[in-house]
Structures are given as C-alpha cells and as structure tokens.
Amino acid sequence: MTNPHTPCPNILIVDDDSDHSTLVVDSLMMYYHEPKTGQVVCVTNGTDCLAQDMERFDIILLDLNLPDMTGLDVLEKIIARADVPVIFITGQNDMATASRAIEQGAQDYVVKQGQYLLSIPAIVQKNLRLHKLKVERDELQRELQWMLKELQHKNDQLEESMRQLKIMATTDSLTGLANRRHFGEQLDRQFNEAVRYGNDLSCVMIDLDHYKQFNDTLGHQAGDKLLQTMAEEIRQVLRASDIAARYGGDEFILLLPQTSAADALPVLNRIREGVARQLEQQGLATKVPVTLSVGVASLRADFPDDEDTLVSMADKALYKAKELGKDRIVTFGKMADSQTRVPAQ
C-alpha cells in the first residue's frame, strides 16, 4: 500500500540476480511511489557495490552470495567506510550464517521465502527507525561523555581553586610559611594533644634584629628577600611535624611538638647560623648587622595554663633577649640567668 507521506530513502540493492532486484524495487515502489532518480541504485557484485559512495545511502539491501566476493566480506568493508544499516536478503536459510551476519554488523537478515517481498518495505522502514534510534543514542552517549569530561574538568578546576584558596587562607604569601591565623588553629590542636598525651611542646618567637635599618638602607626588595631567606632557613631545619609561621612583620613563631626547650636550642642555633651564612654569601653581612633574638617557652618547663599563655611566655623571653642586647636565645624558665648570650655553634 502506497504511503505518500513517507519519503523514499536512498537505497542500494546488491544482488547478482537482476530479476530479483527488479522485484524488490517493485515492492518498494508500491510503498514509496515514484522515488526521485538515483534514490534506488542496483548493482550485481561486490566490486560495484564498494565503488559507490556509501555515505549517500540510507540503507543497503545485500545478497549473501555474490560472484566476486561474499556478502560478509562486502559487509565488513561497508561498515569500515560508513555508518549505514545493512539488511541481508538471501535464499540461505541458515541460523548459524544469520547469527554470524548479525554479529558482524548486519542490522537484519531476511530469507527469500513465502511472501517476503511484500514485507520488504516494512522491514526497511523498521530498520531505518532502529538505525535512527541507534544514531541518536550514540550521539547522546557522545554528548554525555563530553559532559562528563567537562564536569570532571570543572571539578578538577574547582578542586584546584579550593586548594589555592586554602593555601591563600593558611599561608603567608611572601614567605610561604603558615600565616598567623592558621598557626593559631594548629597551636590549639597541638597544645591540647600535648596535654592529653603528656608530651612536651616548645613555642619559639624569633625577631630579626635591625630589620628596619636593613629595610631602610637596602630597600624593601632586599627586606623581602631577607624574610624569604629566613623562612627558607627555618624550613631547612624543621621536621614535618613542626609548624612555622610568619607572626607579623619580621617576627616568626615556631611550634615544636615533643621537644623540650633545651632540645630546641640546637635547632634555633642552626637557623641563626644559616641566616648569617646566607647574608655573608649575599655580601650583606657588613652593610647592616642583622642577627636574631629568640625567646623559647615549653609546656613541661613553664607550665602554661593554656596555649595563649605558652605564646605569651615565648614572647616575654624574646623581649628579654632584646633587652639583654639582642643576638641571643632566652628561655622563659631561665630569664633570670640569661645575662650570657647563647653563642652560635
């Protein structure tokens, strides 16, 4: 029955029996009614089939047995060149062959028996719809994969942004050490942990002596470089568990878990030596005499009531070092005995 509302697809018929091809065309024309010239093309062998532009056809009706090659070989070459549905129309009523054809990529398998010619238009339309659904599904899958890839990319960017924000929120931009706010968070955790487990905890305050004079004499860039040098020397000697922060201006603060004030002294002297060595190498040692004043307090030696008191004790020891002439380390518990400078080793 003719369906004037259904446009005729571009069809390639591959069959060595020209009479049979004519019958197939007649069946199709009963449904599509007067297709345009070139919409239905008939060839009799695989070579002529493969000489066609596969992209221009909507569907291919292929015989299984051709004079120059098998229909399965032709199918393989068609699939390699174009995404077009292929229907086998053959007299070979063999389930194994039909299964192999479908597995190899054929979309349907029609046996030449009974009133099969009358069903060809319906089979063509059914397979065109199925192929259209397949193409749409494949397109949706590609879009979904692209969206998932984009989503992953956005998530990666978000994670990187969050990481950068966390760094900005917790790190001093000039020195790369922790900032004062982040140090306060770590101080609270470390102090409570030391009290809970009975461990020692030392807090160290460090101030660069004559930093203002150094800055005024050599300029702010040199002053910033000095602060960065100080931070690098601190990083060189501290353990992974230690915490170092720029407390403000030219002041630095360290938190040394499971470390007594006495055990902190060699570490602090290595920092002083490192800074002095860097200034010497940079030719700055004689221009402005930059040294370090250091105050140390510890949990077991000084018995602070809370973490803020521990910091206050280290700060008081630092100011005592300043009062005594700078360039020295003073521990809070021995402030009365700190008239003698602790020399660099």
Secondary structure, 3 states (H helix, E strand, C coil): CCCCCCCCCCEEEECCCHHHHHHHHHHHHHHHCCCCCCCEEEECCHHHHHCCCHHHCCEEEECCECCCCEHHHHHHHHHHHCCCCEEEEECCCCHHHHHHHHHHCCCEEEECCCCHHHHHHHHHHHHHHHHHHHHHHHHHHHHHHHHHHHHHHHHHHHHHHHHHHHHHHHECCCCCCECHHHHHHHHHHHHHHHHHHCCCEEEEEEEEECHHHHHHHHCHHHHHHHHHHHHHHHHHHCCCCCEEEEEECCEEEEEEECCCHHHHHHHHHHHHHHHHHHHHHCCCCCCCCCEEEEEEEEHHHHCCCCHHHHHHHHHHHHHHHHHCCCCCEEEHHHHHHCCCCCCCC
